[in-house]
Amino acid sequence: MSKLKSNSQDLILRGYWRSSATWRVRIALHYKQIPFTYLPVHLVKDGGEQHSQKELQRNPLAQVPTLELESGEILTQSMAIMDYLEHIHPQPSLYPEQAFDRARCLQLAEMINSGIQPLQNLSLLLKVAEFGQDKLTWGHDYIKKGLEAVEYVAQQSNGGPFLVGHTPTVADFCLIPQLYNARRFKVDLSAMPRLCEVETKCKELEAFQKATPEVQSDAQ
Ligand SMILES: N[C@@H](CCC(=O)N[C@@H](CS)C(=O)NCC(=O)O)C(=O)O
């Protein structure tokens, strides 16, 4: 579904193969089968293309992903982008139907989006290293603490193979990239059986397979 060359009718997703926030949006686009063009922004080369004038106009926070709409308007923030996709293309839904389940899904997604990912983000880790601290230990400790909390909540929400219920939701879209990062930071996931179970189930689905970093055009 994603292509390297831009097609004027498509949404344009700019991101990086290993960016967890870009990865979430890729899963959502594939899950809804929305055609899109994927344009890589290299987060590391030459200090990071996210700091270029062009990318800063798209996202002044110097982050990916960005989603360019047909109108030329740009959206940033993966949670806002997924909410937009849900509105333009309601089925299949990225959220549970019931009010409590929907809130639980957003709770789990935000535990990762706000409570874990920003603490292990590239720019933050560079700052940690600049302060003379070990960025691997830093990342490891915050991811471990965060995912243990997610496991605890997920255990209480055990009503289906996914984090909340019988279909994948944005909570699962946030979880899968965070587990990948956990392994990069050598977090022991054996104490998180529920999260690993959910991961196994997600990996069976085509949308998750197509969104995986290693199969992206900019994978190294
Ligand atoms: N809350 C944002 C997070 C975006 C974000 O942190 N993106 C990372 C990659 S996953 C990034 O661009 N980092 C670049 C940097 O830290 O310099 C979202 O969900 O879109």
The ligand as an SDF file (V2000), in Angstrom:
LIG
                    3D

 20 19  0  0  0  0  0  0  0  0999 V2000
    4.0920   12.4520   20.7200 N   0  0  0  0  0  0  0  0  0  0  0  0
    4.6890   12.4160   19.4130 C   0  0  0  0  0  0  0  0  0  0  0  0
    6.0960   11.8570   19.5270 C   0  0  0  0  0  0  0  0  0  0  0  0
    6.8990   12.0940   18.2840 C   0  0  0  0  0  0  0  0  0  0  0  0
    8.3300   11.6450   18.4920 C   0  0  0  0  0  0  0  0  0  0  0  0
    8.8470   11.6470   19.6140 O   0  0  0  0  0  0  0  0  0  0  0  0
    8.9810   11.2650   17.4050 N   0  0  0  0  0  0  0  0  0  0  0  0
   10.3430   10.8150   17.5090 C   0  0  0  0  0  0  0  0  0  0  0  0
   10.5320    9.5060   16.7730 C   0  0  0  0  0  0  0  0  0  0  0  0
    9.5210    8.2510   17.4920 S   0  0  0  0  0  0  0  0  0  0  0  0
   11.2570   11.8360   16.8720 C   0  0  0  0  0  0  0  0  0  0  0  0
   10.9280   12.3960   15.8490 O   0  0  0  0  0  0  0  0  0  0  0  0
   12.4230   12.0650   17.4720 N   0  0  0  0  0  0  0  0  0  0  0  0
   13.3910   12.9630   16.9130 C   0  0  0  0  0  0  0  0  0  0  0  0
   14.3140   13.5050   17.9620 C   0  0  0  0  0  0  0  0  0  0  0  0
   14.1560   13.1960   19.1350 O   0  0  0  0  0  0  0  0  0  0  0  0
   15.2260   14.2480   17.5610 O   0  0  0  0  0  0  0  0  0  0  0  0
    3.8330   11.5810   18.4700 C   0  0  0  0  0  0  0  0  0  0  0  0
    3.1310   10.7180   18.9690 O   0  0  0  0  0  0  0  0  0  0  0  0
    3.8470   11.7990   17.2570 O   0  0  0  0  0  0  0  0  0  0  0  0
  1  2  1  0
  2  3  1  0
  2 18  1  0
  3  4  1  0
  4  5  1  0
  5  6  2  0
  5  7  1  0
  7  8  1  0
  8  9  1  0
  8 11  1  0
  9 10  1  0
 11 12  2  0
 11 13  1  0
 13 14  1  0
 14 15  1  0
 15 16  2  0
 15 17  1  0
 18 19  2  0
 18 20  1  0
M  END
$$$$
